[in-house]
Amino acid sequence: MVLSKKAGRLTGSPELTLKLDSLELGGRTYVLDSYPFRVTGRSKTQTTKTDATRGAEAGLVAGAATASGANGGGNPEGMLTDAAIGAGIGTLVSGASPGPGIWIPSES
């Protein structure tokens, strides 16, 4: 293994670079000279954006539902605050969840 890098907590992509330097076959070891094989995984940036957006949407819906009961109309400032809180929670959830992994197909 030449390089192994995880995705960041909220953004970035995992990377893995491999290079074969020997092969053991039938009890014998053969020295190899190969080019590095590099694989980059899916970025976590889009996942974080999606989690934050879904959290904001949930906060907005919850704020609208609770504000519309007493006075018949939602409070725009309160709904925006609820959306911001939801976006923050979504971002925290994304940061706490593991990043995307790397998959190398057989015979690559």
N, C-alpha and C positions, 0 to 999 in steps of 0.2 A: 504494500500500500504506500502510495506517495503522498496523498492528501485526503483528509476527511474533514468536512466542515458541515456543521449543523446550520439550519435556518435560524435566523434571529427570533426573538420572542414575538415580534409583531410583523417583521418584514424579512425579506431575503429568501434565498433558495439554498437547499442543501447541495453539497458537491462531494463527489468521490472520484479520485484518480487512482488507477491501478496500473502497475507495470510488472509484467512477468520477467523474472530474472533466472528462473530455473524450472526444470520439469523432472519429476521423479517417475520413472517408468521401469517396471521389472527389476526393481532394486538398484537401478543405476540413476545417477543424477546427471542431467544434461543442462549445460549453461545456455541460456537464451539471451538474445538481444532484441527487445521489442520496444515499440513506441508506447507511450502512456495512453491508457484508455480512460477518457473522462466522461462522467455522467453528471448532469445537473438535474436536480429534482424540481418539482413544481414550486412556485413562489408562494410564500405565506402572506404576501401583501394583499392579494385579492380576498383571501379568507378573512383577514382582519377587517377589510373594508365591508365585506358582507356582514360579518358579525356586528359591527358598529351600526350599520344601516338597519339591520333587523332589530337591534336593541332600541334605536331611535324610533322606529315605527311602532314597536310595542309600547314604548313610553308615551308616544303621541296618542295612541288609541286608548291607553289606560287613562291618560290625563283628560282626554275628551269625554270619556265615559263617566268619570267621577265629577267633572265640572258641569256637565249638562243636566244633572238631576235637579238641583235646587232652583236655579234661576232660568232654566230653559235654554241656556247658551253657554258654550265653553269660554273659558278665560284664556285668551291667546298667550299671555305671558306665562301663565301656569302650564299651559300645554307645551310651550317651547322649553320650559325648565324640565318638564317630565321627559321630553324627547332627548334633551342633553344628558339627563341622568341615564336614560336607557342606552344612549350611545356609549357612555362611559362604562356601563356594565357590560355591554357587548364587547368593548375593547379589552376589558379585564378578562372576560371569558376566553377571548382569543389568545391573550398573553399567557393564560394558565394552561391552555391546551397544547399538546405536542404538535410540533411542526410536521410538514409532509415528509415522508420517507423517500428513499431512492429504490427503484426496482431495476435490476439488470436482467434482461431476458437471457435464457439459457443459450449457449453457443454464441454469445456476443463477442 
